[in-house]
Amino acid sequence: MSIRVTLPDGSIKEMEKGQTPLDLAMSIGSRLAKAALAAKIDGQLADLSTPLATDASVAIITSSSPEAVEVLRHSTAHLMAQAVKNLFAPVKVAIGPSTDDGFYYDFDMAHRLTPEDLPIIEKEMERIVKENTPLSRSVLSREEALKIFGEMGEGYKVELVEALPADAVISAYRQGDFLDLCRGPHVDATGKLGHFKLLSVAGAYWRGDEKNAMLQRIYGTAFPTKEELEKRLFALEEAKKRDHRKLGRELDLFSIEEEAGPGFVIWHPKGALLRTMIEDWERKEHLKRGYSIVMGPQILRKELWEKSGHYDNYRENMYFTEVDGQEYGVKPMNCLSHMIIYKSRIRSYRDLPLRYFELGTVHRHEKSGVLHGLTRVRGFTQDDAHILCTPEQLEEEITSILKFVKDAMAIFGFEYDVQLSTRPEKSIGDTATWDRATDALRHALAVNAIKYETCEGDGAFYGPKIDIKLKDSLDRQWQCATIQADFILPERFDLTYVAPDGERRRPVMLHRVILGSIERFIGILIEHYAGAFPTWLAPVQAVVMPITDKHADFAKEVTALLRENGVRAELDGRNEKLGYKIREARMERIPYSLVIGDQEVEARAVSPRLRTGEEEKLVPLDIFVQRVVKEGKPPAA
């Protein structure tokens, strides 16, 4: 019996029922068959050995296909697991998925992995690649899977099988003597792998639950070509140099101390100044856009969090305390206080929209395993705002926020992508209300001709949202700005306004941040600029260095004049060699080092040395001051 296979170019091939995508590739040409990694059958990734039972659209996945990376990384994770079992038996394997950046695999074993083990594992992986071991898929009944993995002593696989739905298709892949529970797809032989690198080892709780066993995780990455791998490894090395935790110490910006508590940031003078400049810029920009600055308390009664739905849907992320026998929740978000402000008086449609802005510090109970420098902390400040408006004003307000995001990202030099996140499984409110909110966000994006990706189920528990993923200088994505449309909390808190006909109507609330967490954003900025902030953001903009004591008076005069004009200048009069002081200033990424010697004193000028290494001779003092004052002004959005 024959079937019809539609190829990506629209052409049709007749094939025998039961033939595979590999047979299809071979019928087209031996070069394609050799290059084939997997297939796409009716839009779904599949193994090359998958029997074709009915008419279908089929594409052969090769190294040039967008889907190739996912298949290669997943297969390389299996390759790594086989190598680890060969080297360090006995080993129990847990899960080993591909990720956006590479892959990882979790192991339970007696041997304590160190970075020195990674080259040894890579060598064993290379040996298996040379063997060109075939990968074969088998479908198992639940009973077979439990028996096979139980006899192998693979308890984590048994637990995974037991958790599968009754109607789930259970498949396993074998390569040599290595067998793994997996839905696939994979390459058909290990010889098609090879451009990989193991990156690091870490601890990881089974299923991400700190009550479960601590496993050992190996991270790696893989690419279709050597050139892509080398490009990625270069970017990783650059990321290490830019790591905000390392630069934060070197530039004396902040610290996170175990004795103070993990996940809580202590800002040092230069870091606090940097943060203050960003916050001052934000206050001005919000006032310019018609926002009112408000402030709410750090703790609120538990009953309010129950009313909002946070207690039922977000409690595990919150901290609680007791005052006078009454339970209070430490705020993880700022919205409740803003709604209380709205309810403090009767509102008319003429008052709307109301835009409440708060640089509000919040606390969230993040698990210790996910804490990471400034980018994942337990206490942080959001540039949080809540806009209460009529349904008719909603689209205009969303558009205004999108414009604010665009302006802000341009100032800091970020490009970004946009995502629309829809209703999650754990949520409050009815379907019609969610559809109404989602449609409002979708329509605003369409009207403003903004391209976006839909992320099903990633919305907040009270409403859908637009997420802004900014891209830094290493082309990494970071979640920052968010716009959430909320018809539900105004209902729960009985927020109303008097409509033109005198009737009470329900406002809509938009939750939004522009930069997001200030801590997280500063961490991103440090890495984006590699610590070399633009002059307007640099905590120290110029350092003045007299060559000898006889030049000290003019150096003090220069420093004073700079400070009088608002320039953040320091005087370095230490008894150190000039070269040492210049190198130190460059290491601290200070934009200008001003050397003061005989010529400078005589000409009443400065000789600026830039942190890039460039040097200028005898710039008149007043001209230099004007220049730095201009560079040091915060840009307007």
N, C-alpha and C positions, 0 to 999 in steps of 0.2 A: 504494500500500500504506500503511495507517495503522498508527500505533504508539500506545501508551498512556503518557501522561506523568503521574506522580504528583506533585502539588504538596505543599508543606510542611504544608498544612492537611488533607492526606489525600484531597483531591478529585482526580478523574481528568479529564484532557483528552485528546481524540482529536486526533492531529496526523498530517500526512503525513510519511512517512519522508524524511529529508533536510532537513526544516525545522530551524530553529536556535532556541536559547534566546531570541534577539532576536525571532523570529517569535512565540514563546510569549508574551513580554512584551507585544508589540503586540496579540495576541489578547485579552489580559486588560485592557489599557487603555493609551492613549497616554502618560499620566503615568508609568506604570511603565516603559514603553519608554524614555522620555526620561531617567529616573533610573537605568536599568540600567547597571552597570559591568562585570559579569562574570556567570558562572553557576556553580552547583555541580551537577554531574551525577553521581549515585550517590556523593555524598560527596567528589568530586574537583573542585577549581577548574578552570574552563574558560573559553575565550573565548565571547562572545555569538554568534560566527559558527560555532561548532562544530556540524556536522551531527549530528542525532539519528538513529541508525541502528536502535536497538532500544528496546523498552520501558525506561523509566528514571524514577528520581526526580530532579526538577529543581527547584532553587531559584534565583531571580533575586537576584543580589547588588546591593544599593544602598548608598548612603552610610551607612545605619543598620545595615548588616550587620556582624558582627564581622570578617568576612573582607575588608571593603572596604579597610582600611588597607594590608594587604599588597599588594593589586592596585594601588592608587593609588601607593604608594611605588615599586614595581617599574616601573610605567609612567613615573613622574616621573624615575626614573634614566635611562631611555631618552631622555626629553625633554631632560634635561640633557646627555647625550652628544651628541645632535644639535646642540644649541646650541654646545657646545664645538667640535665639528668645523666648524660654520659660521664660528665666530669665529677659530679659531687653526690652521687647516689649514696643513701636513699634520699629522694626528693619528691615531695608532693607538689603538684602544680595547681594553681587556682585559676585566675583569668588572665588573658593576654590579648587585649584589643589593639587595633590601630587607633591612632588619634590624629588630630589636625597637624601635630608637629612630628609624629613618628609612631612609636608603639611602646608598650611595656608588657611585662609579665611578672606575676606575683608567685613567689615560691615559699614553701615551708620546708626548711632543711636545717640540719645541724651545722653545716659549714657557714661561717660568718662571712658574707661577701664584703669585699673591699674594692676600691677602684683598681687595685693591682690585679684583680681577677678578670677584669674586662678584656684585656688583650688575650688572655688565655682562652676565654670563652669565644672570642672572635676567631681565633685560630682553629678551634674545633668546628665552628660554623663554616669556615672556609673549606675545611676537609669534607664536610657533609655536602657542600655545594659541588665540590669536584666529583663526588660520587654520583651526582645527578639522580638522586633517589626519587622514585615516583611518589606522588601523593595520590591516595585513592580515598574516595568517600563511600561510606556505607550508612544505610538507614537502619536504626535499631528500634525495637520495641522498648517500652519503658522497662519491662522486666529484664530484657537483654542488657540494656545500658546499666541498670543498677547492679546486675550480676557481674558484668565485665569490669566496671570501675571499682566495684566493691572488692573483687578478688585482687585487683591491682593495688589496693590500699589507697586509692585516690578519693579520700573522703570529701574533699571540696567539690569534686565532680559529682559525687553521689548526691550531695546537698543541692547542687544546681539542677540535677535531673528531677529530684523530688519536688522542686519548686516550679517546674514547668507545667503549663496548663494541660489538662487531660488530652486535648486534641493536638498538642504540639508535635511537629515532626522532629524526631531526635536523630541527629546525624553525628558521625565521628569521622575523623581523618587520620589515616595512617601514613607515616613515612618511615620506612625501615621498621625498627622495633619500637618506634614512638607512636603512641595512639592518644588522640586528644578529642574531647567532646567539643564540637564546634559546628556552627551553621554554615561557615564558609562565606563566600567561595575562596578558593586558593589556586595558585599556579599548579600545573600538573607535574612539575618535577623541581627539585631543589636547584638544579643547574640554571634555572631562570632567575635565581637570586644572586646577589653579589655586591651591590653597591650599598653597603650598610655600615653603621658605626654605633657601637654601644657607648652611651654617654655618662651614665651615673647610676648609683645605687641609692636606695632609700628604704625607709620602713613604710608599711601600709597596713592598715587594719583590714581584715577580711570583711568585704562588703562595706568598707568605709565606716564601720561601727567600732568605736573604741572599746566596747565591751567584748569584742571578738578577738581572736588570735592576731598577734602582730606578725605579718609576713615580710619577706624581703622582696623588694621590687627592683627590677633592672629596667632602665629607660634606654631606648635606642631610637635610631631613625634610619630610614632607607629611601632610596630614590631610584627611578628608572635608569639614570645615567650617572657616571662618575662626576661629570661637571656639575650637575645639580646637587649632588652630595657635597662636593667641595665648597660650593657656594653657601650651602646651609651651614657647614662646619665653620666657615669663615664668619658667618653671621652670629653663630653661637659664641665664638671667641670674642667677637666685638661686644656681644651682649654681656659677657663676663666682665669685660673692662668697664662697661657702663653700669653694672649692677648698682642700683641706688643704695643698697645696704652698704656696699663697700665705699662708694663715693660719699655717702652720708657721714661715715666716720672720717674719711680723709678731709672733707670740707667742713667738718665740725658743724653739721646741720642739725642732727637729731641722734637720739639713741633709744633703744628698746632694751631695758634691763630686766633680767630674770627676777631680781629682788623686788622690783617695782611691780612686776606682773607681766606675763607674755601678752602681746597684742595691744599694749598701751604705750603711746609714743611720748617721749620727753623731748621737747623742742629746745635746742641750744640757741644762743643769741642770734646767730646768722640764719638758722632755719626759721626761728620765730619771726625774724624780720622779713624773710622771703614769703612766709605764709601771710603775714600782715599786709604786705604789698598786694598780694593776689586778692585778699579779702577786701581791702580798700577799693581796689579796681572794680570788684564785683558790686560793692555797695553803690558806687557812682553809676555804674551801668544799669543797675536795677532801678534806681531812682529816676534815671533818664527815661526809662521805659514805662513809668507809671506804676511801679510797685511801691507798696508801703512796707517799711521795715517793722517786724514784730519780734517778740521773744516769748518763749514758753518755758515752763518749769521742766526740770530733769525727771521728776517722778510724778505720776498721776495715779489716782485710785484704780484698783483692779477692776472695779465695775465699769469704768470707762473703756478699758481694754476688752472687756467682755462685750460691751455694747458695739464696739467697732468691729469685732470679729477677730482681732489679733490674738485674744486669749485662746480661742479654739483653733486658730489656723497658723499662729506664729509663736506660740508660747515657748517652744523649745529653743527659740533664738533670743529669748528675753531674760533679763535679770529681774528679780523681785526682792522687795525688802518690806519691813513692817515698821509702822509708825503709830504709836498709841493704840496698838491692837488692830490696826487697819492695814490690810495688805496693799502695797503700791507696786506698780510696774515701772522700772526704769525705761524711759522712752527709747524704742528702737527707730522711731519715725517721729516727725514733727506735726503730722496732720491733725491730731486731736485738738491741740491748743488752738490751731488756726480755725477750726470749726467752732470752738467755744467763743473765740473773738467774734466770728460772724454772728453767732446766736445772741450776742450781748445786747443787741437792739433790733428793732424791726427794720428790715431792708426793703427798699423799693427797687423796682426794675430800673429806676433812674440811677441807683447807686452802682449798678453792675456794668462791667465786670469789676470785682474786687480782687486785687493781686497782693497777696501777703507773702513777704520774703523774709526768711530767717536763716542766718548762718548758724544752724542748730546742731549742737553736739549730741550725738546719739550713741547708744551702746548696744551691741549685739553679741550674743554668746556663740562665737565661732569656735569650732573644734580646734584643738591645739595643732592638729596635723595639717590644717590648711592655712595657718597664719604665715604671712610672708612679708617681712619688712613693712613698708607703708601701704602696700597694695592690698593687704588683707589683715585688718586689725580688729580689735574689739571695741575700741572707742574712737569715733571719728566725727568730723564736722561736715555736714552737707550744705551746699548752697541751695537750700530747699525752698520751694515756693508752692503755694496752692492758690489757684485761680478759681473763683466762684463766679459763674456767669449763667446767662439764660441759654437754653438749647440753641437759640438762633445765633448767639455770639460764639458758639463753640468753635466753628471752623476758623473764624478770624483769629481767635486766641491761639489755636494750634499753629496756624500760619505764623503768627508773631513769635512764638517760641522757636519754631524752626529757623526763622530769620536770626534770632538771637544766637542760636547754636552755631549757625553758619558764620556769623561775625566773630564769635568767640574763638572758634577753631582756627579761623584765618589769622587772628592775632598771634596765636601761639604756634602757628605753622603746621597745623594738622589737617590732613585729608581724612575723610571718614566714609563709612558705609552705614546704611540704614536698614533696620529690621523691624518688622511688625510682629509682635508676640501676642498670641491669642490665649483663650481661656485654658487655665491649667486644670488638672483633674481635681485638685483640692481648691475649691473656690466657694464664694457666696454669691447669692443673687440668681435670678431666673434667666433662662436662655434669651428671652426677648430683650432684656436689659443689656445683656452682654453683646448681643448682635448690634444693638443700637450704638453702643460705645465703640465697638470694633469698626462699624461702618463709618463713624465720624472720623476716626483716625485714618482709615483707608482713603476716605474721600479727600481729606486735607492733603495727604501725600500725592494723590492723583492731580488735584487742582494745582499744586505747586511743582508738578512734573518731577517728582523725586523718585528715583529708582529705589526699590526696596526688596528685601527677601522676607518671606513669611516664615515665622518660627512657631509652628503649632504647639500649643500647650505651655508656652514659656511666659505667659502673662503673670501679673501679680494676682493674689487670691481675690482681690476686690475689683479688678478691671484689666482690660488689655492695655498694651503700651507700645510706644515707638522707642526703640533702643538705638542709640548712636554709638557705633564702634569706630573710634578714631584709630588712625594708623600712624605709628611713630616713624622715626628716621630709619629704623631697621625693618620697616614694613610689618611690624607686629600689630595686632588688633587689641584694643582695650575698651571695655565698656565704661562709658562715662555718662553722657547726657541721656535722660529718660523723660518721656512724656506719657502719663497714664490718664486715661479718661475714666472717670468714676461717677456712675449714676447711683451707686449703692450706699456709700457712706452718707451722702446728703439725706437719703431716705432713713437710714438708721438713726441719724441724729436730728431728724425732723427739721432740716434746714429749709426755710421758705423765703420767698420775696413776694411783695405785693405787685401783681401784674397790672397793666394799664386798665383792665376791666374791674380792678378792685379785688380780684380773687387771689388766694394764696397759691403760688406755684413752687415747684421744686427746682432749685438751681442745679447745675452740673458742676462737678469739681474736677479740675485738672491738677494732678500732682506732677511736679517737674523739677529736675535739676539740670544745670547747664554743664558745670565741670564735674558734678557728682561729689564724691568724697574728696575733700580738700587734701587729705593725707594721700590718698591714692593718686590724685592728679599730680601732686608734687613729686611723688615717686616716679610717675611716668615722665614728667618734665625733666627730672634729673637724668634719666636714661636717654631721653630724646635729644637733649643738648649735651650729653656726656659731661654734665656738671658745668659746662661753659655757658651760663645763662646770658641772654641778650642783656645789654647794658642796663635797660630799665628794670630788669629783674635781679641783677647781680647784687647780693647783699653788700659787697664792697665793690665800688665802681673804679676806684683809683687808690693806689698806695704810693706815698711820697717817700723817696729814699735819698737823704743827704749822703754824699760820699764821705765827708769828714765833718768834724764838729764845727768847723768854720762856715759850713754851708747850712747849719741847723736852723739859723734864724729865718733865712729865706724859705727853707722847707716848711717851717711852721706857718709862715705867712701864706704859702701856697695852699697848705692844708686848710687853714682857716677860711681863705677865700672860696675854696671849693665847697666847704660845708655851709658857708653863708648863702651860697647859691643853690643849696639843696642837693649837692653831690655827696654821696656816701664815700668819704675819703678817710684813709688812715695814714698816720705818720709812722714809718718804720725807722726809728733812730737807734736801733740796737747796734752794739759794737760787733757786727758781723761783716764778713767780706761781702762786697757789693754783688758779686756773682752768685753767692749763696742766696742772698735776699731776692734777687731777680728770679732765680730758679724756683724758689719757694712760692713767690707770687704767681708764677706760671702754673705751678702744681695746684694752687688754690683757685685757678681759673679766673683771676682778677683781670678785668678787661684792660686796665692801664697801669703800668708801673712808671712812675715819673722820677727819673734820676736827676739829682740836683748837684752840680759841680760848679767850678769857677765860671765856665761859659754861661751857664744858666743864670747864675747870680748877676753877672755883669749885664746880660741882655734882658733880664727879668722875663725869662722864658722857661719852658720845660722841654725835656727830651723824652717823649712818650715811647715806651716799649710795649707793644701789644702782646697779648697772651699767645698769639700765633707765631711770635718770634720776630715779627717785623719791627723795625726801629725808625723813628723820626727824629730829626735834629732841630732843636731850637724853635719850637712853636711858641709864638707870643702867648703869655699867660692868659690875657683876656680872650684871645681867639680860642685857646684850648678849653677854657671854662665854658664859653658859649657852645662849643661843640659837644661837650659831655652833658651839659644841661639839656640840649636838644635830644641827644641820644637817650637820656635818662627819663624822658617823659613817657608815662604809660600811654600806649596807643589807644585811640578811641575806637570802639567797636562800631 
